[in-house]
Amino acid sequence: GDLLPADGVLIQGNDLKIDESALTGESDHVRKSLDKDPLLLSGTHVMEGSGRMVVTAVGVNSQSGIIFTLLGAAGDDEDDSKDRKG
C-alpha cells in the first residue's frame, strides 16, 4: 500500500501491481513491467511486488499535480463568475 510520491518510469520490477483508482476510477490493479506499461504515476498505490523507478516529475508537474491545478483553476473560474453576478 505504499503511495507513489512522484511520476516515473519503471527500471526494475518484480511482479509489480499498482492501484490507479485514485486517478482513473478503475478498481482493477494494473500490472507494470519494463516492456509493457512502465509508467508509474504519483498518487497511486503499490499493491503487490516491488520495483525501482526513475523519477520524471514531482509536485505540480506530476499527473496528479496537473489534475489538482486544473481543478483549482476550474474552482477559481466559478468563484469569478459568482463575483460578477453578485
Buried (B, 14 or more C-beta within 10 A) or exposed (E): EEEBEBBBEBEEBEEBBBBBBBBEEEEEBBBBBEEEEBBBBBBBBBBEBEBEBEBEBEEEEBBBBEBBEEEEEEEEEEEEEEEEEE
